[in-house]
Amino acid sequence: MGLTVKLHQTYIYAKHLILFYYSRLIKLTFSVTKKIQIKHINCMILTAKLYRLLMIKLAFMFKCFFGILLVISFDVNARYKKEITCATAVFEPYTIKSATENRGIDTDILNALAKKINWKITYQYYPWARLIALAKTGRIDCLFSAAFEIERTQYLDYTTTPLHITRYYVFAKKSKLISTLKSLQKKIIGIHRGYVFPEPLASMVVKGELSAIEAKTEKELFQMLNLGRIDAVLTDKAVGDFYSEDVKNIISFPLKHSGLSAYLTFKKGFLMSEELAQINIIISDLINDKVLMSKIYKNY
């Protein structure tokens, strides 16, 4: 358990701190004894008794401190034993729904988090627009792979480290001759329903320079692209690469300076502030664990 480890580290630090002051106190006792030049045997016996008394007191302090830490440790771990419902949209390879397991890059990170803090996660999948409606009414405990929006902070508590950063790419068939933003004019582009167009595509749609069609999933969008019903698809680079394997003669190009961070969020007030702070630390540790993240990405 991450919290237990940190408490153990605190305990070790406190142990050394107590021993340090204990040794300083003993040195001070002998220093005072030397300065007053004790010569009488009764005084030496008194000093020995004082020394023994100090040892007993410090040992008692140490046991009390350890006991308090142990109680805190059990209390925190017990509090973190949660059964939690987390919802997201199917967004392969980040979130993959199958008949046998819940997997994907972001899902694997959540599973690693759950293992560290003894959570049992039940996963649910909905279209993105419905996810937001469920989150607004507090009917799900957590929503993940969610972009940050100020309005959402009214009903969601965000973690601080993104699970991934969406890199927007435009995917199109070579025959459409689409390789720049200018070449998208008067074309039809598909986007996942509930997602927001980044600039400058948003302005192009508003001005009527670009037509937009929404679909429930990226899988539907790439099927439409393959059938020629749309000219291009806007999505994350990893997602587009995942779905475009079955589309022949496809090209892609990035939108410059576009990046959308995707976070783990919780229903407002679902976690206490210290719990959320600890979750932030653990997620940051997981994301910065190069060995773990390399292993996760290799699976997809």
C-alpha positions in Angstrom: 0.0 0.0 0.0 1.4 3.4 -1.0 0.2 5.1 2.2 1.6 2.4 4.4 5.0 2.7 2.8 5.0 6.5 3.3 4.0 6.0 7.0 6.7 3.5 7.5 9.2 6.0 6.1 7.9 8.6 8.5 8.3 6.1 11.3 11.9 5.4 10.4 12.6 9.1 10.3 11.0 9.6 13.7 13.0 6.7 15.1 16.3 8.2 14.1 15.1 11.6 15.3 14.3 10.2 18.8 17.6 8.4 18.9 19.5 11.5 18.0 17.9 13.6 20.7 18.4 10.6 23.1 22.2 10.6 22.5 22.3 14.4 22.8 20.5 14.1 26.2 22.9 11.5 27.5 26.0 13.5 26.4 24.5 16.5 28.2 24.0 14.5 31.4 27.6 13.3 31.4 28.8 16.8 30.6 26.9 18.3 33.6 28.2 15.5 35.8 31.8 16.3 34.8 31.4 20.0 35.2 30.2 19.8 38.8 33.0 17.3 39.4 30.9 14.7 41.3 33.2 12.8 43.6 30.8 11.2 46.1 29.7 7.6 45.4 26.0 8.4 46.2 26.0 11.1 43.5 27.3 8.6 41.0 24.5 6.2 42.0 22.0 9.0 41.6 23.4 9.7 38.1 23.1 6.1 37.1 19.5 6.0 38.3 18.8 9.2 36.3 20.4 7.6 33.2 18.2 4.5 33.6 15.0 6.6 34.1 15.8 8.5 30.9 16.1 5.3 29.0 12.7 4.0 30.3 11.0 7.3 29.4 12.4 7.5 25.9 11.5 3.8 25.3 7.9 4.6 26.4 7.8 7.6 24.0 9.1 5.5 21.2 6.4 2.8 21.7 3.7 5.4 21.9 4.8 7.1 18.7 4.9 3.8 16.9 1.5 2.8 18.2 0.0 6.1 16.9 1.5 5.6 13.5 0.2 2.0 13.4 -3.3 3.1 14.2 -3.2 5.9 11.5 -1.9 3.3 9.0 -4.8 0.9 9.6 -7.3 3.8 9.6 -6.1 5.1 6.3 -5.9 1.7 4.6 -9.4 0.9 5.9 -10.7 4.2 4.5 -9.2 3.4 1.1 -10.9 0.1 0.8 -13.6 1.2 -1.7 -15.8 -0.3 -4.3 -16.1 2.3 -7.0 -17.8 2.7 -10.3 -15.7 4.4 -13.0 -17.2 5.3 -16.4 -15.8 6.3 -19.7 -16.4 6.1 -23.4 -14.9 3.5 -25.6 -11.8 5.2 -27.0 -9.4 2.5 -28.2 -6.5 2.0 -27.4 -7.0 4.1 -24.2 -10.2 2.4 -23.1 -11.2 -1.0 -24.6 -14.4 -2.8 -23.8 -14.5 -6.6 -24.4 -16.6 -9.4 -23.2 -13.9 -10.8 -20.9 -12.0 -7.9 -19.5 -11.6 -4.1 -19.2 -8.3 -3.0 -20.8 -6.6 -0.1 -22.5 -3.8 2.3 -21.7 -5.9 4.5 -19.4 -7.7 1.5 -17.9 -4.4 -0.2 -17.2 -3.2 2.8 -15.3 -6.5 2.8 -13.2 -6.0 -0.9 -12.5 -2.5 -0.2 -11.3 -3.9 2.6 -9.0 -6.6 0.3 -7.7 -4.0 -2.4 -6.8 -2.0 0.1 -4.8 -4.9 1.5 -2.8 -7.0 -1.6 -2.5 -9.9 -0.4 -4.7 -12.4 -2.6 -6.6 -13.4 -0.9 -9.8 -16.5 -1.6 -11.8 -16.2 -0.2 -15.3 -19.1 1.3 -17.3 -19.1 2.5 -20.9 -21.4 5.1 -22.4 -21.4 7.6 -25.3 -19.6 10.8 -24.2 -22.7 13.0 -24.1 -24.5 10.6 -21.7 -21.4 10.4 -19.6 -21.5 14.1 -18.9 -25.2 13.9 -18.1 -24.5 11.1 -15.6 -21.6 13.1 -14.1 -23.7 16.2 -13.7 -26.3 14.3 -11.7 -23.7 12.5 -9.6 -24.7 9.0 -10.8 -21.1 7.8 -11.3 -18.3 7.8 -8.8 -15.6 8.6 -11.3 -15.2 9.6 -14.9 -11.9 9.1 -16.6 -10.1 10.2 -19.8 -12.0 13.5 -19.4 -10.7 16.8 -20.7 -10.5 19.7 -18.4 -13.3 22.3 -18.7 -14.0 25.0 -16.1 -17.7 24.2 -16.2 -17.1 20.6 -15.2 -15.3 21.6 -12.0 -18.8 22.4 -10.6 -19.6 18.7 -10.4 -16.2 17.0 -10.8 -12.9 16.9 -8.8 -10.0 16.6 -11.2 -6.7 14.9 -10.5 -3.6 16.8 -11.4 -1.6 14.5 -13.7 -3.2 13.6 -17.0 -3.6 9.9 -17.9 -2.7 10.8 -21.4 -2.4 13.8 -23.7 -4.5 13.7 -26.9 -2.6 14.7 -30.0 -5.1 15.7 -32.7 -4.5 14.3 -36.2 -6.5 14.5 -39.3 -6.9 11.1 -41.1 -8.0 10.9 -44.7 -7.6 8.6 -47.7 -4.8 9.5 -50.2 -7.4 9.9 -53.0 -9.0 12.8 -51.2 -5.7 14.8 -51.5 -6.1 16.2 -48.0 -2.8 17.0 -46.3 -3.2 20.6 -45.0 -5.9 22.6 -43.2 -6.5 24.6 -46.4 -7.2 21.3 -48.3 -10.0 20.6 -45.8 -12.1 23.5 -47.0 -15.5 22.4 -48.3 -14.9 18.9 -47.1 -16.8 16.8 -44.6 -14.9 15.8 -41.4 -16.1 13.3 -38.7 -15.6 13.7 -35.0 -16.6 11.6 -31.9 -20.0 12.8 -30.6 -19.6 15.1 -27.6 -16.0 16.1 -28.4 -15.1 19.7 -29.2 -13.3 20.8 -32.3 -9.9 22.5 -31.5 -8.9 25.6 -33.3 -8.6 26.5 -36.1 -11.1 23.7 -37.1 -13.7 25.1 -34.8 -13.7 28.5 -36.6 -13.8 26.8 -40.0 -16.9 24.9 -39.0 -18.6 28.0 -37.6 -17.8 29.9 -40.8 -19.2 27.1 -43.0 -15.8 26.4 -44.5 -15.9 22.8 -43.2 -18.8 20.5 -42.6 -18.9 18.2 -39.5 -20.5 14.9 -38.8 -20.6 13.2 -35.4 -20.6 9.5 -34.6 -20.8 7.5 -31.3 -17.4 5.8 -31.8 -14.2 6.1 -33.7 -14.9 2.7 -35.2 -18.0 4.2 -36.9 -16.1 7.2 -38.1 -13.4 5.1 -39.8 -16.1 2.8 -41.4 -17.7 6.0 -42.8 -14.3 7.1 -44.1 -13.7 3.8 -45.7 -17.1 3.9 -47.4 -16.5 7.5 -48.7 -19.3 9.0 -46.6 -16.9 11.5 -45.1 -13.6 13.0 -46.3 -11.6 13.0 -43.1 -11.6 12.0 -39.4 -10.3 14.1 -36.5 -9.1 12.1 -33.6 -6.1 11.3 -31.4 -3.0 9.9 -33.1 -2.9 6.6 -31.2 -6.7 6.1 -31.7 -6.5 6.9 -35.4 -3.6 4.5 -35.9 -5.5 1.8 -34.0 -8.6 2.1 -36.2 -7.0 2.9 -39.5 -5.3 -0.5 -39.8 -8.3 -1.7 -41.8 -8.5 1.3 -44.1 -6.3 1.2 -47.2 -4.2 4.1 -48.5 -4.7 6.4 -45.5 -2.6 9.4 -44.6 -2.6 11.7 -41.6 -1.2 15.0 -40.5 -1.1 16.8 -37.1 -2.8 19.9 -36.0 -0.1 22.2 -34.8 0.0 23.2 -31.1 -3.0 21.0 -30.4 -3.0 18.8 -27.3 -5.8 17.9 -24.9 -5.0 16.4 -21.5 -7.3 13.6 -20.3 -7.7 13.2 -16.6 -9.2 10.9 -14.0 -12.0 12.8 -12.2 -14.3 12.0 -9.3 -17.8 13.0 -8.3 -17.6 16.3 -6.3 -16.9 15.5 -2.7 -16.6 11.7 -3.3 -13.1 11.8 -1.9 -11.8 13.8 1.1 -9.1 16.3 0.3 -6.3 14.2 1.8 -7.5 11.1 -0.2 -7.5 13.1 -3.5 -4.0 14.5 -2.7 -2.8 10.9 -2.2 -4.4 9.8 -5.4 -2.6 12.6 -7.2 0.8 11.4 -5.8 0.2 7.8 -6.8 -1.0 8.7 -10.4 2.1 10.9 -10.8 4.3 8.1 -9.7 2.7 5.6 -12.1 2.8 8.0 -15.1 6.5 8.7 -14.4 7.4 5.0 -14.0 9.0 4.5 -17.4 9.2 0.7 -17.0 5.5 0.4 -16.2 4.3 2.8 -18.9 6.5 1.1 -21.5 5.0 -2.2 -20.6 1.5 -0.8 -20.8 2.0 0.9 -24.2 3.6 -2.2 -25.7 0.4 -4.1 -25.1 -1.4 -1.8 -27.6 
